[in-house]
Amino acid sequence: PDDGPPAAGQAEETLHAGDVLLLRTGGPAPGQDEADTVRRLLSLAPRFDTARGARECLRAVVAESGGSGHADGLGVLVARVLP
């Protein structure tokens, strides 16, 4: 078994006015692997585009993850780039 630190990476992306950034900690949603979780989060993009605020985006993430919003170890940051 590998007891080293988890894999990490770095990337750079330019964000523009109106873009939404979502950062999520924790593992896959219950009953899903990581790839499924990523696909489901990406499928929420149209809802984020029309959301009135970060709280609405967060509610969509929690609902899509099948959770109640009180999951242990889950952290979500949602930010929209303003003009």
N, C-alpha and C positions, 0 to 999 in steps of 0.2 A: 504493500500500500504506500502511496505517496502522501507523506505528511507535510509537504511543503505548502506554501501559501496558494490560494486559488489563483487561477489564471487571471491576468489583468491585461488591459489593452488601452490604447490611447488613440483618439481620432480627433480631427478638427473639422468642423462644419460651420458654414456661415448661415446665420439665422436672419430672417428678414421680418419686417413689420407684419404682424398678423400670425406668424408662425407660433406653434404651440410646442413646448418642450415638456416631455414627460419622463421623469426618472423614477424607477421603481426598484426597491430592494426586496430581498427575500427570494425564495425559490419559486418553482412553478406553482400555478394554481392547483388546488386539490384535484387529483384525477387527471392531470395533464403533464406532459413533459415540457421542457423549456421552449422548444420550437412551437408547440401548440399555444403556449402562453403568449409568446411574442406575436404570433399570427393574430390571436384574438385581440391583443392590445392595438395592433396596427389597424385592425378592422374598425376600431373606434374613431379613427381620424376624422371621418365626416361629421361625427357628433361633436368632436372637439371644435371643429371649424365653426359650428353654429352655436356653441355653448355660450351662455351669458357670463360665465366666470369660471374660475378654477374649481370652485365647489361643485359645480355641475359636471365638470370633467372627472373629478374625483368620484362622484357618485356613479358615473358610468363605469369607471375602472372597477370599483367595488362590486357593482352588479354583475359585470362581465366575469369577474373572478369567482363568482358564486359565494361571496362572503357577506358578512354582516357589517363590515367596516371596523371590526374589532379584532382582526387577525393578529396573532402574536408574530412579531418580527417583520411585519409588512410596513414599509415606508413608501410614501408616494409624494413626489413634488411635481406640481403642474405650474408652468409659467407661460404666459403669452408675451411675445415681443411687441412692444408698443412702438408706434411711429415716432 
